[in-house]
Amino acid sequence: ACGGEPAVSFSQDVQPIINQHCIKCHEVGGKGEVASGLNLTSYEDVMKGTSAGAMVIAGDVEGSNLLVLIEGRADPSISMPHGDRKPIADEHIQTIRLWIEQGARNN
């Protein structure tokens, strides 16, 4: 892992965060999946991205649109999660950042 940080596991660390905050809209047939093509139900789906391209670029935390959206670096109208849903906690965002920084592996 980078910089002495413990390795972040997609299945143990990242997918539970996605399941808690994102799956309601980004599963097959969900509003977010229908609107953008982004299905977040599996590692393969996360890495597939949207109809417009990749959401996660392994090793690139600044260029990964998943982080741009959940960190609020995008236009507020498209920041995630939408509407009245609670923002993702900073420690969970940091977990996703570390996973991407460490290569966004399927582990």
C-alpha positions as CSV (number, residue, x, y, z in Angstrom):
1,A,0.0,0.0,0.0
2,C,1.1,3.6,-0.6
3,G,2.7,5.6,2.1
4,G,2.4,3.0,4.8
5,E,-1.4,3.1,4.7
6,P,-3.1,-0.3,5.1
7,A,-4.4,-1.8,1.9
8,V,-8.0,-0.9,1.2
9,S,-10.2,-3.8,0.0
10,F,-12.9,-3.2,-2.5
11,S,-15.2,-5.9,-1.2
12,Q,-14.6,-5.3,2.5
13,D,-14.2,-1.5,2.6
14,V,-15.4,0.2,-0.6
15,Q,-18.5,-1.8,-1.6
16,P,-20.1,-1.4,1.9
17,I,-19.8,2.4,1.5
18,I,-21.3,2.2,-2.0
19,N,-24.1,-0.1,-0.7
20,Q,-24.9,2.4,2.1
21,H,-24.9,5.6,0.1
22,C,-25.2,4.9,-3.7
23,I,-27.0,1.6,-4.5
24,K,-30.5,3.0,-3.9
25,C,-30.1,5.0,-7.2
26,H,-27.2,3.2,-8.9
27,E,-28.5,-0.4,-9.3
28,V,-30.1,-1.8,-12.4
29,G,-33.3,0.2,-13.0
30,G,-32.4,2.9,-10.4
31,K,-32.8,6.5,-11.2
32,G,-29.1,7.1,-11.4
33,E,-28.4,4.0,-13.4
34,V,-31.2,4.9,-15.9
35,A,-30.0,8.6,-16.2
36,S,-26.2,7.9,-16.5
37,G,-25.7,4.2,-17.1
38,L,-23.7,4.0,-13.8
39,N,-24.4,0.8,-12.0
40,L,-22.5,0.3,-8.8
41,T,-23.5,-3.2,-7.8
42,S,-20.2,-4.9,-8.5
43,Y,-16.5,-4.1,-9.0
44,E,-16.9,-4.7,-12.7
45,D,-19.8,-2.3,-12.9
46,V,-17.9,0.4,-11.0
47,M,-14.9,0.1,-13.3
48,K,-17.1,0.1,-16.4
49,G,-18.3,3.6,-15.5
50,T,-21.1,5.4,-17.3
51,S,-22.2,5.8,-20.9
52,A,-19.9,8.9,-20.9
53,G,-16.8,7.1,-19.7
54,A,-14.9,5.9,-16.7
55,M,-15.8,7.0,-13.2
56,V,-12.7,5.5,-11.5
57,I,-9.2,5.8,-12.9
58,A,-6.8,3.6,-11.0
59,G,-4.2,5.7,-9.3
60,D,-5.8,9.0,-10.2
61,V,-7.8,10.4,-7.3
62,E,-8.1,13.9,-8.8
63,G,-9.3,12.6,-12.2
64,S,-11.7,10.0,-11.0
65,N,-15.1,11.4,-11.5
66,L,-16.6,9.2,-8.7
67,L,-14.5,11.3,-6.2
68,V,-15.2,14.6,-8.1
69,L,-18.9,14.0,-7.5
70,I,-18.9,12.7,-3.9
71,E,-16.4,15.3,-2.8
72,G,-18.5,18.1,-4.1
73,R,-15.9,19.3,-6.7
74,A,-18.6,19.1,-9.4
75,D,-21.5,21.5,-10.0
76,P,-23.8,21.2,-6.9
77,S,-26.6,20.1,-9.1
78,I,-24.7,16.9,-9.9
79,S,-22.9,16.3,-6.6
80,M,-23.6,12.9,-5.0
81,P,-25.6,11.8,-3.3
82,H,-28.4,13.8,-4.7
83,G,-31.3,15.5,-3.0
84,D,-32.0,15.0,0.7
85,R,-29.6,12.1,1.1
86,K,-26.9,12.6,3.7
87,P,-23.4,13.4,2.3
88,I,-20.9,10.6,2.5
89,A,-18.8,10.9,5.7
90,D,-15.2,12.2,5.2
91,E,-13.7,9.0,6.5
92,H,-15.6,7.0,3.9
93,I,-14.5,9.4,1.2
94,Q,-10.9,8.9,2.4
95,T,-11.3,5.2,2.2
96,I,-12.5,5.5,-1.5
97,R,-9.6,7.9,-2.2
98,L,-7.1,5.4,-0.7
99,W,-8.6,2.6,-2.7
100,I,-8.2,4.5,-6.0
101,E,-4.7,5.8,-5.0
102,Q,-3.7,2.1,-4.3
103,G,-4.7,1.1,-7.8
104,A,-8.5,0.5,-7.5
105,R,-8.0,-3.3,-7.2
106,N,-10.6,-5.9,-7.1
107,N,-9.7,-7.2,-3.7
